[in-house]
Structures are given as C-alpha cells and as structure tokens.
C-alpha cells in the first residue's frame, strides 16, 4: 500500500499500520512487544526473528509449535520447473525456492501426566523482548488453562552468530498457585509445506509435487528429509540439558535447555552421516551451554555495534528502530561465501528467499563499513556463481561476458517475467558498484586479485556485447533494457543503467591496471584463463566516454529513458488508495504506457552516480520524479530521502526517511508477515548517514556534509574505514569528527580535506 506521511510542525512519523507498538527500554537497546492480537502474530514473529546467515528462526511461540514454517536454512532450497504455456528460447526453466525445514520450535507440556492442549488455553499476557546487545529473544506468557489454573512460561532463545546451523533455547515453566508434576518434551516434526502460489508475485510459487520427502531409515528423535527437485537433504535433531520432569511447588519452576542442530548436504549423500552431523552440532551447542553461548553472542555484537553506532538525541523510537534494522542486516547476511542476503533475509517465505540487485546496492555498502568480513563473503558468493552468470549471458544470446540473474539462489535466473526480470541488466552494474565500494572502504587488494578483477572483466564485457555506438551521433547506446522502475520496461537508454554501466566500465579499467601492477603473475594467469586482451580496456573507456545519458532540454531535467517523459502521466492523486500497489491491480502493459515509476530509478542514479551534476539540476529532477513515483517498492523511499537531503528539501527528506526506517516496525506495506524488507532496513541507515550525514565517496575518499533534522537535537554514527573507526556527531552548533582507533584517516568536510591522527578529535562549528 502506498503510504503518505502527513507532516506536522513536529515532523512526526506516520501512524503505524500495526495496532501493536513496540516498547523501548534501556536507552534504545531493548525492544518489547506485548501481546499482539492474533492477526498480528505473524508480524511479531517476523520482527523478532533471529538468524546468523546460515539459519533463521521466526519468533514463534514454542508451546504452539511454530505454525506453518518457522525455520529456514540458507543452503536448503527446492528447484522446481517454471510452467509456461508458450516457452521461448532463453526463458528461465526452473526456479529456486527457499523452503521451511523440519519444525523443532515446538514444546509439549504435561501436568500430572496430562498433556496441555494449548488450543483450548488462553494467553492472558504475552511479552516478547529482544536485547540487541546480546541477540537474545525472551518471551513470557501467562496461560489460563481449560481447567482454570494458570501457568507461566519463560522462553529464551538465541541463534549463534558464528554461522552454526542450530539454535538454543532455555525454557522455564511455573505453576501459579498449585503444586504439580510437570514434564517438558521438545517437539520435532517433519518440514511443513512451503507457501503456495499466490496472486501477489512477491510470494511463493507452486512447487507442484516437489518438496521434502523422508530420506533413509527412520531414526528416533531425528528428522532426515530430502527435497525431490534439488536433491538437497536436511537432517534435524535435538539435545536437552536438565531434567525434563519434576515435582514443582506452587510458583516454583522447572527449567531445561534445548538445542537444535541441523545439517545440510547439497547432493543428498548418506542419510546416516547427515544425521550424525546434525547430532554433532546439537551436542556441541549443548556442551557449551546457554550462558556461555550468550557470552559469545555479546562479544560478537559488541564488536559490531562499535562500528555501527547509532545515537539520536530526541528520538528514541528512530534510534531503536535503526538499531533493529542494522541488527537484522547483520544477522541475516551470509558469512561463508555460499550465500548472501536475501530480500527477506531468513525471516519468512516472501520472494522465495531470492537474492536481488538490492543486496549489492543497499545492503552491502552498510556492511562494508560495519562488518567488512561479511561484505566480502557476500561478494565471494557472487564470484562462486560467476559461471552461472556466464551461462545466463549465453542464454540471452550474448557471445561474451557474464550477466548475473535478477533473482536467484544458486546463480541461475529464476524470474519467469523477463520484461521486469532478465531485462534488468543493471544488476551487473550493481555488483560492480559493490566491488568498488568494498575496495574503497577496506583497501582489500587481495580480494580484487583473487576474485574482483575477474568479476569486473566478465561483467564489463556484457555492456559491449549489449550496447553499441550509434552511427549518427557516436553515442554509446544500451537498448531494450529495464531499469529499477519495473513499471517501465524494455526501453532504450535508461539513465540509471547507462550511468551505472559507465562507472562500471571505468572501474574495470582502473582495477585491471591496479591488479596488473600489484600481482602481475597472478593476473597473467587469470587473464589467460578468461582470454582477456588489453584492447578490451580501450573499448570500455571509449564506451564509457560516449555513454548516452538522456536529457530533456525543454524540461531541463535528466530523462529516465529515451521515451519516459513523452508518455501521458498516471493520475497518482486520483488513484484510489486501495489500488496501490499498482502492480496488484493493473496489467503491466497498462503501466508501461504511462509516465509512472514504481520506485526510485533516475533518483537512485543521482544518489549513486551524481558526481559532477550540480544541485539545481538534481533539485529539478527530484521535484519531477517525486511527482510521478508511486513508491510501490520499499526500495524507493531511502533514495528519495537521500536526494532530498542533497537538494535541501529537509521536510521531504524526513518524510521519506520515516517511510523506509519504520516500514517493518509499523508494517507500512502490510506484508511484514512475509518477512522483513532487508533493503529498506539497510536503506534506513543510508538515509541516516548518507542523507542527513551527507556521506559520499568523492574520488575514493569519504566526504561528509551533515545536516540536522528539525525533529532531533543531535545524532551520531560511526563507520569502519580502512581500519580506522571514524565517528561523526552532529548537533545544532556544529559537527565533531573522531578517529576512535586505527591509523590516520583522511576525509572531506564539504570541500575541505581533513586528516585525523589516531585518537584525534576535531570540532567544526555550524
């Protein structure tokens, strides 16, 4: 749903779509949800989901059993055929779908030998509390049983951030006002059925006869299953610490620790060995114990929060929400180079667990300056799927280069709708942008030598295979593509695509030169293997220098593409609120014929590639494109917020910041139950640090131009830049820069170059 935030004198944010508000405690480090209504339960499960890049567990209530899918593994996905009535050459043939795995979240409770049926009990009070410093989710529920007696359940949960495919729980049950024998039995069930086909393209697909089936001989206290389509097998088992049965006095308690271990095998293999691997994981967690796991978790998060400082004076809700958003980003991104960060992370079934281009444009830049080792692993995943990208380019009739899939898990294209899928060639430029940003932020030349340079060469080749110099003007034109705006498809010279391709080509030339100088022998081997010739660099430079960037002289604005500004405008103001998002109510062809944008397109291009374009020109572009953008994508608001900050539209910057920051906490698009919006969560930090903080890269050097929102008294953020932890604090009287630790760091303050020695602080008055 399109959300317009009404501004008042205090610049307050929109009222939440969700009826349940989160309580904030301990200086913005703890978040609590008290007893959401049943229709909001799935929202609460999403918001407080826990993950570690390899496994994700929704915040389901243990004694209710996890519902229709609580647990996801990055490596567990089904492969199913895409059904076409008319199939043409090069169409995607199969889709990857991340599916829920064996349900281990359940817990059976018996009193004096009689099992409690919680469908006949009522929860008089439930509170979930997430501590962002420890990563521990605590839930306390007071149940009124069918016989009128009451019990209290306290459940603590964590998912180790080291990438272990398992999680730990500590559960205590107390009889209130009576004495009884209480028995606790962990429940382990086969994987539930994945979400089915829906009219909303953001949800799942019909897996036909695919999905999990039993694998191997049954084993007690263990589930071993194999996916019929992909052949991927998963084993799950549990271990318990503490007595599971005891006589408990009134208001006393029985407490146990339950750990769950999973194991995944890509090629099925031996079910016995797979089960043994799951048991080993569970045993290791059990041997460590819950308290020790909490200590490890706190250490990992302490290190992260030092680099990801968010301090806001005068707006605890925004501060806590930004921290929650960063927490989700940190915990959901892959750490082993075999997976990345999906559109919904590991928090739900939306978008089938696919990776999109927003991983590199929105998420990776945040992690590059807060958890660079994770950013590197995300790029390593793209390198691991480079062969699939080369195959994808050949499927689209390009005889050279690589084209990364628009949506994927294993690397192959999974989109059946090519106008807004395969045609989005800009994903190559997004990955190149991420490589360049990571390189500038970390100075990790080793990555360029091992992986980055090869990725840049193969993807830069694609632009030459796709585009051509126009004979009449000599301009390099890229035709028949779709930009970020999926309401405008298969157009010529999309400004965003061309601008990003231009930067991509120049980066490829620069990196090849650097790698050649830094590691000539290693690069010679790579160049020979991929048949690179130095003449290619000259062609890339010529194409970049001649790149067509459409501009409308009459309107004096950059044009989204060659035809966008000639189309009749969609009447956004006259469109009923219940017709948003437009994609769910209008045929794509109807949208394609109008001047209407789903999301930031040219505006995003000006954020990422606006160097050399003056503020007045950016302001004219902002004003026009804001009037024709539906903001039907959660990717949109942060880009508009950043550009609004750049051009001095402070109220608009604030409005769009709120739309991206609170998109899940306030359920502004009414679909957080499908999973969090990872790119929007990352985008909220970008709007904060890039927009209000004015952070940009200028010739490879950090640049800042901070502004203070009217709603705040001050704010601060930090980032890790080439081994130095740089902190920026802004208030009404000026800006303070501190090099907290690490080597000397140089940055630009507006047009002034500043170098801070280790430990140095500099203050600049407003």
Secondary structure as the mmCIF struct_conf table of DSSP 4:
data_model
#
loop_
_struct_conf.conf_type_id
_struct_conf.id
_struct_conf.beg_label_comp_id
_struct_conf.beg_label_asym_id
_struct_conf.beg_label_seq_id
_struct_conf.end_label_comp_id
_struct_conf.end_label_asym_id
_struct_conf.end_label_seq_id
HELX_LH_PP_P HELX_LH_PP_P1 UNK A 5 UNK A 7
TURN_TY1_P TURN_TY1_P1 UNK A 9 UNK A 10
HELX_LH_PP_P HELX_LH_PP_P2 UNK A 12 UNK A 16
BEND BEND1 UNK A 17 UNK A 19
HELX_LH_PP_P HELX_LH_PP_P3 UNK A 20 UNK A 21
STRN STRN1 UNK A 22 UNK A 25
HELX_RH_3T_P HELX_RH_3T_P1 UNK A 26 UNK A 28
TURN_TY1_P TURN_TY1_P2 UNK A 29 UNK A 29
STRN STRN2 UNK A 30 UNK A 34
HELX_RH_3T_P HELX_RH_3T_P2 UNK A 38 UNK A 40
HELX_RH_AL_P HELX_RH_AL_P1 UNK A 41 UNK A 47
TURN_TY1_P TURN_TY1_P3 UNK A 48 UNK A 48
STRN STRN3 UNK A 50 UNK A 51
BEND BEND2 UNK A 53 UNK A 54
STRN STRN4 UNK A 55 UNK A 57
HELX_RH_3T_P HELX_RH_3T_P3 UNK A 62 UNK A 64
TURN_TY1_P TURN_TY1_P4 UNK A 65 UNK A 68
STRN STRN5 UNK A 71 UNK A 73
TURN_TY1_P TURN_TY1_P5 UNK A 74 UNK A 75
STRN STRN6 UNK A 77 UNK A 81
HELX_LH_PP_P HELX_LH_PP_P4 UNK A 82 UNK A 83
BEND BEND3 UNK A 85 UNK A 86
TURN_TY1_P TURN_TY1_P6 UNK A 89 UNK A 90
STRN STRN7 UNK A 94 UNK A 98
STRN STRN8 UNK A 103 UNK A 103
STRN STRN9 UNK A 107 UNK A 111
TURN_TY1_P TURN_TY1_P7 UNK A 112 UNK A 113
STRN STRN10 UNK A 114 UNK A 115
TURN_TY1_P TURN_TY1_P8 UNK A 118 UNK A 119
BEND BEND4 UNK A 120 UNK A 121
STRN STRN11 UNK A 122 UNK A 131
TURN_TY1_P TURN_TY1_P9 UNK A 132 UNK A 135
STRN STRN12 UNK A 136 UNK A 144
TURN_TY1_P TURN_TY1_P10 UNK A 146 UNK A 147
BEND BEND5 UNK A 148 UNK A 148
STRN STRN13 UNK A 150 UNK A 158
TURN_TY1_P TURN_TY1_P11 UNK A 161 UNK A 162
BEND BEND6 UNK A 165 UNK A 165
STRN STRN14 UNK A 166 UNK A 176
BEND BEND7 UNK A 177 UNK A 178
STRN STRN15 UNK A 180 UNK A 186
STRN STRN16 UNK A 189 UNK A 189
HELX_LH_PP_P HELX_LH_PP_P5 UNK A 190 UNK A 195
BEND BEND8 UNK A 199 UNK A 200
TURN_TY1_P TURN_TY1_P12 UNK A 201 UNK A 202
BEND BEND9 UNK A 203 UNK A 203
TURN_TY1_P TURN_TY1_P13 UNK A 208 UNK A 209
BEND BEND10 UNK A 211 UNK A 211
STRN STRN17 UNK A 212 UNK A 214
BEND BEND11 UNK A 216 UNK A 217
TURN_TY1_P TURN_TY1_P14 UNK A 220 UNK A 221
STRN STRN18 UNK A 222 UNK A 227
TURN_TY1_P TURN_TY1_P15 UNK A 228 UNK A 230
STRN STRN19 UNK A 233 UNK A 241
BEND BEND12 UNK A 242 UNK A 242
BEND BEND13 UNK A 244 UNK A 244
STRN STRN20 UNK A 245 UNK A 248
TURN_TY1_P TURN_TY1_P16 UNK A 250 UNK A 251
STRN STRN21 UNK A 254 UNK A 265
TURN_TY1_P TURN_TY1_P17 UNK A 266 UNK A 267
HELX_RH_AL_P HELX_RH_AL_P2 UNK A 271 UNK A 288
HELX_RH_AL_P HELX_RH_AL_P3 UNK A 290 UNK A 307
BEND BEND14 UNK A 308 UNK A 308
STRN STRN22 UNK A 310 UNK A 313
TURN_TY1_P TURN_TY1_P18 UNK A 314 UNK A 314
HELX_RH_AL_P HELX_RH_AL_P4 UNK A 316 UNK A 332
BEND BEND15 UNK A 333 UNK A 333
BEND BEND16 UNK A 335 UNK A 338
TURN_TY1_P TURN_TY1_P19 UNK A 343 UNK A 346
BEND BEND17 UNK A 347 UNK A 347
BEND BEND18 UNK A 349 UNK A 349
HELX_RH_3T_P HELX_RH_3T_P4 UNK A 350 UNK A 353
STRN STRN23 UNK A 355 UNK A 355
TURN_TY1_P TURN_TY1_P20 UNK A 357 UNK A 357
HELX_RH_AL_P HELX_RH_AL_P5 UNK A 358 UNK A 358
HELX_RH_PI_P HELX_RH_PI_P1 UNK A 359 UNK A 363
HELX_RH_AL_P HELX_RH_AL_P6 UNK A 364 UNK A 368
TURN_TY1_P TURN_TY1_P21 UNK A 369 UNK A 370
HELX_RH_AL_P HELX_RH_AL_P7 UNK A 372 UNK A 384
TURN_TY1_P TURN_TY1_P22 UNK A 385 UNK A 385
HELX_RH_AL_P HELX_RH_AL_P8 UNK A 386 UNK A 395
TURN_TY1_P TURN_TY1_P23 UNK A 396 UNK A 397
BEND BEND19 UNK A 399 UNK A 401
BEND BEND20 UNK A 406 UNK A 407
STRN STRN24 UNK A 408 UNK A 408
BEND BEND21 UNK A 409 UNK A 412
BEND BEND22 UNK A 416 UNK A 416
HELX_RH_3T_P HELX_RH_3T_P5 UNK A 418 UNK A 420
TURN_TY1_P TURN_TY1_P24 UNK A 421 UNK A 423
TURN_TY1_P TURN_TY1_P25 UNK A 425 UNK A 425
HELX_RH_AL_P HELX_RH_AL_P9 UNK A 426 UNK A 442
HELX_RH_AL_P HELX_RH_AL_P10 UNK A 445 UNK A 447
HELX_RH_PI_P HELX_RH_PI_P2 UNK A 448 UNK A 452
HELX_RH_AL_P HELX_RH_AL_P11 UNK A 453 UNK A 466
STRN STRN25 UNK A 468 UNK A 469
TURN_TY1_P TURN_TY1_P26 UNK A 471 UNK A 473
STRN STRN26 UNK A 476 UNK A 477
BEND BEND23 UNK A 480 UNK A 480
STRN STRN27 UNK A 481 UNK A 481
BEND BEND24 UNK A 484 UNK A 484
TURN_TY1_P TURN_TY1_P27 UNK A 486 UNK A 487
BEND BEND25 UNK A 488 UNK A 488
BEND BEND26 UNK A 490 UNK A 490
STRN STRN28 UNK A 491 UNK A 491
BEND BEND27 UNK A 492 UNK A 492
HELX_RH_AL_P HELX_RH_AL_P12 UNK A 495 UNK A 518
HELX_RH_AL_P HELX_RH_AL_P13 UNK A 520 UNK A 529
TURN_TY1_P TURN_TY1_P28 UNK A 530 UNK A 531
TURN_TY1_P TURN_TY1_P29 UNK A 534 UNK A 534
HELX_RH_AL_P HELX_RH_AL_P14 UNK A 535 UNK A 545
TURN_TY1_P TURN_TY1_P30 UNK A 546 UNK A 546
STRN STRN29 UNK A 547 UNK A 547
STRN STRN30 UNK A 551 UNK A 552
TURN_TY1_P TURN_TY1_P31 UNK A 553 UNK A 556
STRN STRN31 UNK A 557 UNK A 558
BEND BEND28 UNK A 560 UNK A 563
HELX_RH_3T_P HELX_RH_3T_P6 UNK A 564 UNK A 566
BEND BEND29 UNK A 567 UNK A 567
STRN STRN32 UNK A 568 UNK A 569
HELX_LH_PP_P HELX_LH_PP_P6 UNK A 570 UNK A 570
BEND BEND30 UNK A 572 UNK A 572
TURN_TY1_P TURN_TY1_P32 UNK A 573 UNK A 574
BEND BEND31 UNK A 575 UNK A 575
HELX_RH_3T_P HELX_RH_3T_P7 UNK A 577 UNK A 579
BEND BEND32 UNK A 581 UNK A 581
HELX_RH_3T_P HELX_RH_3T_P8 UNK A 582 UNK A 584
TURN_TY1_P TURN_TY1_P33 UNK A 585 UNK A 585
BEND BEND33 UNK A 586 UNK A 586
HELX_RH_AL_P HELX_RH_AL_P15 UNK A 588 UNK A 592
TURN_TY1_P TURN_TY1_P34 UNK A 593 UNK A 593
STRN STRN33 UNK A 594 UNK A 595
STRN STRN34 UNK A 597 UNK A 597
BEND BEND34 UNK A 598 UNK A 599
BEND BEND35 UNK A 601 UNK A 601
HELX_RH_AL_P HELX_RH_AL_P16 UNK A 602 UNK A 609
TURN_TY1_P TURN_TY1_P35 UNK A 611 UNK A 612
HELX_RH_AL_P HELX_RH_AL_P17 UNK A 615 UNK A 627
TURN_TY1_P TURN_TY1_P36 UNK A 628 UNK A 628
STRN STRN35 UNK A 629 UNK A 629
BEND BEND36 UNK A 633 UNK A 633
TURN_TY1_P TURN_TY1_P37 UNK A 634 UNK A 635
HELX_RH_AL_P HELX_RH_AL_P18 UNK A 636 UNK A 647
TURN_TY1_P TURN_TY1_P38 UNK A 648 UNK A 648
HELX_RH_AL_P HELX_RH_AL_P19 UNK A 650 UNK A 661
TURN_TY1_P TURN_TY1_P39 UNK A 662 UNK A 669
BEND BEND37 UNK A 670 UNK A 670
HELX_RH_3T_P HELX_RH_3T_P9 UNK A 672 UNK A 674
HELX_RH_AL_P HELX_RH_AL_P20 UNK A 678 UNK A 686
HELX_RH_PI_P HELX_RH_PI_P3 UNK A 687 UNK A 692
BEND BEND38 UNK A 693 UNK A 693
STRN STRN36 UNK A 696 UNK A 698
TURN_TY1_P TURN_TY1_P40 UNK A 699 UNK A 700
STRN STRN37 UNK A 701 UNK A 704
TURN_TY1_P TURN_TY1_P41 UNK A 710 UNK A 711
BEND BEND39 UNK A 713 UNK A 713
STRN STRN38 UNK A 714 UNK A 721
TURN_TY1_P TURN_TY1_P42 UNK A 722 UNK A 723
STRN STRN39 UNK A 724 UNK A 731
TURN_TY1_P TURN_TY1_P43 UNK A 732 UNK A 733
STRN STRN40 UNK A 734 UNK A 741
BEND BEND40 UNK A 742 UNK A 743
STRN STRN41 UNK A 745 UNK A 749
TURN_TY1_P TURN_TY1_P44 UNK A 750 UNK A 751
STRN STRN42 UNK A 752 UNK A 756
TURN_TY1_P TURN_TY1_P45 UNK A 758 UNK A 759
STRN STRN43 UNK A 761 UNK A 765
#
